[in-house]
Amino acid sequence: MVSINYSAREVCCKIVYYGPGLSGKTTNLQYVHSKVPQNSRGKLISLATEADRTLYFDFLPINIGSINGLTAKFQLYTVPGQVYYNATRKLVLRGVDGLVFVADSQPDKMDENIESLSNLEENLREYGYDPSELPLVIQYNKRDLPGVMSVEDLEKQLNPQGRPYFEASATVGNGVFDTLKLIIKLVLEKAKQSAVPRRAPAVTAVEQPVAASASGGVATAPAPPVAETARDDAAYRPYPGSGTGKMPVVTPEEPAVAEAAATVDEPTPTAETHVAATAETESEATPQMAPSLRERPKKKRGFFSRLFGKK
C-alpha cells in the first residue's frame, strides 16, 4: 500500500523484483543504480553469499521528483531466488505496491520460472492480496544469449493473463528502464484511483402530490430534499458509553404548533380567576410561619391570691 507522509510531503512506493535464482533481479537494480544521478538515488544494499547470490534483498530508494506537490520516492527490492528462502520472500512482499517478475528466457529454466510465478501468487494470497489487481510487469531477461525461447512460447506458459511485458538484457541495460518506467506508471495510477475520495450518496427529493381545487386552485410546492441518513441521525444518536446503542432525541415543537396548542387549551381569564390566581401567587410567594407544636398552659392562681383577692 502506498505510504503518504503529509508532514514530510512524501509518497513512498515499494516495488519488488521477483523471479527464480540467477534470473537477473539484482543485475537490474545494479544497472539502475549505476545510471541514476547520485542526487536521485540512495545507497544500494546487497547481501550476497560467496556464490554471488542475494540472500536477503537489495534496496534502492529512488527520488523521481514531485507529483501533485508531494515528493515521490520508490524503494526497489529483490527477493532471494532459492526455494528454501521462501520465508524471506514473504517478508519482502509485505506492503508491496508493484511487482516486476524477471523470467529467464533459457529453455532449461522454464520449470523454475513457472514454480517461482506460482510461488509469488501463493505468497500474495497469504497476505490477502489479489494477484490480478496488483500492478505487475513481466520482464523476459537474457534475450542476448543464444538459444533462448521465443517470446510467443514464453507468453503461452508464463503470461496467459496478457500482462505487459518487455524483452531485456540486464547486463547491457536493454529493457531495464522500460520495465521500471512502466511499473512506476502503473503504481502511480493505482495510487491515484485509491486516493479519490468517496462521494456522498445522492440526495433524492421527496415529491408531494400536487393538490388543485376544482376551480384550478393553487398547487403546493414540492418538499425540500431529504436524505435517508439525515432521517436516521435526526431520530437517533449514539448513547454515551455505548458504541451500538441509540437513544431517541426529543425535538422541540415548532413555534406555530406550540402557540396553537396554547391558544386552544388556555381558558379565557375572568375577574374571579384573576383574584384567585393573585391570592395563590401571593400565598406561594409569602412564607408562612409553622404552627406551634403545643400551647403553653395557663398559670393557675394560688390560694393566698384567691383569699386576698389578688390577681
N, C-alpha and C positions, 0 to 999 in steps of 0.2 A: 504494500500500500504506500502511495506517495506520502512522504512526510513533509509537512509545511511548518516552518518556524517563522511565525509572524514577527516576533521580536527582532530576529536577525534578518527577516525578509528573505528567506531562502526556501527553495523547493529541492528536496533531496530524493532522487530516484535510484533504485537498485536494479542493476542488470546483471544476470548470471549467465556465464558461458558454460553450457552443459554438453557432455559428449563422452565417448569412450576414451580410454587411455591412449596417449600419444596421437590424438587426432588433430591437435594444433590449437588448443584453447589458450594455453599460456603464450604461444607464439603470437596469437592475435593481440594479446594485451601488451606484449613486449614491443610489437611494431607500433601500436597506437602510442605507447609511452615515448617512443623514440621520435615520433613525428609531431606530437602535440607540443605547442610552445610551452616553455618552462613556467610561465606565469599562469597557465591554464591547466596545469596538471599537478597532481600530488606525487608522493613517493610510491614507487612500485615495490610492494612487499611480496616476496615469494619464498615459500618454504618447500624445499625440494630435497630429495634423497641423493645418494651418490649416483643413482641411475638416471638423474635428471628428470624426476617425476614429481609433480606437485602433490604434496601430502595434504595440505590444508586448503588454502585458497590464495589467489592473487587479488590484490586490492589496488585499484587505481581510481581515485576521485578526479573527475574532470569538471571544470567550470566552463560552460559554453556561453556565458553571458546572461542577459536579463530577459525574462519572459513575463510580460504584464506587470512590470515593476518589481518582480521577485527574481533573485539570483538562482538560476537553475544549476544544480550540481548532480552529477551522475557518478555512482560508485559501481565500478566494474569488478566482478568476482568471477573466479573459476572454481570448479569442483574437482576433486580427485577422480580420475577415470577408473581406478581399480574398483572392482566389485566389493571387496572386503572393507572399503571405506564408505559404505552406504550411510552410516550414522553421520559422518561429516557432510555428506551430500545433503541430507535433510536439514542439518544445521545451517548450511549456507543458503538454502532455499527459503528460509523463514523471512517473510516480509519482502519477497521478490515482486518487482513491478514489470519486468520484461525478461525474456529468455532468448538466447541465441544457441541453437543446437548445432554444434560443429560435428559434421559427419565425415568420416574417412572415405574417400572415393575409391579406395582399392578393393578389389573383389573379395579378398580373403578377410576383410574387416567388416563385411556386411552383417554377419551374425552379432558382432559386438555393437554395431550401430543400432540394430533392432532391439537388442537387450537393453542398451542404455536409454533409448527412447521410451520403451515400456516402463523402465525403472523411473524415469522422470515423471511420467503421468501418474504412476502409483504413489510416488512421494508427494506430488502436488495434491492428490485426493486426500492423503492422510492429514494434510494441513487445512483441508476444506476448500482448496482452490478448484476451479473448473478449468481443465487444460484448454478447452475450446474458447474460453473468454480471455485468457491471459495473452498479451502480445507476444508473439513468437516468430522468429525468423530462422530459417534453416540455411546453413552455410555448408556447401559441398566443397570441402577443402582438399588440398593436394592435387589440384587439377593439372599441375605441371609435370606430374610423374607419368611415366609410360605405362600403358596397360590399364588405365583406370576405367571404371564403369561409365556408361553413357548417362547423361542427365535423365533421359527417359526411364531407364531402368531404376535409377535411384529414386525418382519421383514415384514410381509404382510401389516400391517397397517401403519408403520412408515418409512419403507425403501424400497419402490418399485424400486428406482434407483440403489440399490445394493451398497450403500456407505459402507466403512469399519466401523466395529462396535466392541465393547468389552463388555463383561459382567463384572459388577463391584459391589463392595460394599464399598462405600466411607468411612464408619465408621471404617472399619478394614483395608482399603487400597488395597483391591483386585481390580486389573484392573485400578487403578488410574494412576500409572506411565506408564502403557502400552498405555493408551489413550494419555497421554501427550507426550510420545516419538513419537508416530505415527503422531500426528498433527504437531509437530515440524519438523519432516522429510518432510511432505507434504508441509509445508510453505517454507522451505528452497529450495526444488526442484522447486517450482513455482518461487521463487525469482531468482534462477539461470537462469531459462528459460527467464524471463523478462529482465535480465541483459545482455544477449548475444547481442552484437552489430549487427546491421543490415549490411549485406554485400552489397557492391556496385553492381549495375547492371552489368551483364556480358557484356563485350565489344565484339561486333561482327565485324569481319574483312570484309571489302568490297572487294570482289574479282573482278578483272578486267579480261575481256576476253583475252585469250592468243592469240596474233597475230603471225602468222607464214607465211612466204612467200612460194611461190610455190616450191622453191628450198630448203625447210627446214630451213627457217630463224630462227633468234634468238627470243625466247619467252620473253615477257615482265614480269617483276617481279610484284607480287601482291601488291596492295596498302596497306599502313600501316593501322592498325585497327583504326576505327573512332567510337566514342560513340555518341549516339543521344544527350546526354546532352551537349557534347562538341560543337556540331554544334550550338545549341541554344545559348550557352554562347559566342561563337565567333561572332555570328551575332548581338546579343543584350546584353545590360547590363542595370540595373535599372537606370531610370532617377533621378538625385539628387532631393530630396524633395518629391518624389512620390514613393509609395510602389508598384504600379502596372504598371506604365508607363515604356516604354522602348525606348531607343534611339539607332539608329544604330551606330556601331563603325566602323570608317573608318580605314581599314587595309592598311598599306603601301604596295606599289607594290614590287614585287620581284626584286632583283637587275638585274637579267638577262633580265627580261621584260623591265625594265626601260632603260637599256643600248641599247637594240634592238630598242626601240622606238626612243631614241635619235639618233641612227645611221641612221635610216630611214628618220626622219623628218629634220635633220640638213643639210643645203646645204653645198656644197664644198666651202671653203673660197678662195677668189681671192685677187689680189692687191688692186683693187678698193674698194671692201668691207672692206678690212683691213684699208685703209686710211679713209674711211667714218666712220668706227667704231671708229678709233682712234680720229678723229675730234669730233665725237659725244661724246666720253668719256671725252675728254679734255673740251668741252663746258659744259658738265654737271658737271665736277669737278671744273672749274674755275668760281667763282661768277661774274656775270655781273652787272655793275652799271645801275641803272634805269635812263632813260632819264629825263631831267628837264621838269617841267610842262610847262614853257614858257621862251622864250629868253628875255634877258634884251634889251630894245630899245636903239638904238644908240643916243648919245647926240648931238643935233644939235648945229652948230656953231652960235655964236651971231652976231649982226650987226656990232659991232666995230671990231670984229675979221675978218669979211669979208672985212671991209673997209680998214684996215691997213695990210691986208694980213697975219695976224697972224693965225697960225694953231692951 
